[in-house]
């Protein structure tokens, strides 16, 4: 009885349960897409670009009879039952870049905490991956609950589930409770120090969406939130933080977030200005590249300090050179007045983060190699 009531509560279209399942799913999906298309056409004029609409999730090939299935995140969401799709889109399961950006600082920290010559703790990496998926979904749900009225006025966000009416505020609250409960289950798999440290980040998760109403630096608060894993990862492996490593890594992550999210914010700067939302994109204006260059230098400096304090080796610093070059390329080539290019540069930061993680892992493995060579040299000297 309880489970039946809960499913009824979460179903955005409960009146359609009397229809056969396949009819309900088809017509619900068709109606939603047509409504979203009408919104998009009203906001963008009479012109319509199918590729752009598909990227935004407002055009589906099923509307023209193509039933092909794709293993991409967006394809998986579109293939899900119609009653589930608004919730999957609410947690941005169709746009995993945010999950990657939340996950990577924790992965860096876990990698730096690995013993010399050893791979990072795979179990811990998996737990942090699940936690990042859940907490990113919870953060997006909170954000959309706070920003419902703003999202309706911005063309890129008008089709989000709460803003478009696919999910009510109460349904979103129930869904949020479920995500946070599962995330708590992941957190309880860690040591007590990490549980306390992880719980301390919840205030940042809840308050971040409000910052765009208060300050032109909401990206700084996002950096404090998204890079908490830089502290948590080391603590989860070692039982406590080594602040000489964790703080420079955390600082570097914050600088990284200021870079990629300022680029991201330039997509919406015109709409943000109209509705009164603040961002670093509006704060920096045409001086954006100068500011981002400064953040890039600060990020690289922090990573060097973290590497030195963690006894990192040559592969780490070689990779760090490539990361710095990647940042320079992003900043030099981005066209802050073209939303498509801003999105492209923003999304490329997943590769940057993975590249740094690779450097951390290979640098850690190189430690063992150097130790073995040193021991062989000592043995050869003693034999003489």
Secondary structure, DSSP 8 states (H G I E B T S, - for coil): -HHHHHHHHH-TTGGGGGS-HHHHHHHHHHHHHHHHHHHHHHHH-S---HHHHHHHT---GGGGT------SHHHHHHHS-HHHHHHHHHTTTT-THHHHHHHHHHHHHHHHHS-TT----HHHHHHHHHHHHHHHHHHHHHHHHHTHHHHHHSTTTTTSHHHHTSS-HHHHHHHHHHHHHHHHHHHTTS-HHHHHHHHTTHHHHHHHHHHHHH-S-HHHHHHHHHTTHHHHHHHHHHSS--HHHHHHHHHHHHHHHHHHHHHHHTTSHHHHHHHT---HHHHHGGGHHHHHHHHHHHHHHHHHHHHHHTT--HHHHHHHHHHHHHHHHHHHH--TT-HHHHHHHHHTHHHHHHHHHHHHHHHHHHHHHHHHHHHHHHHHHHH-
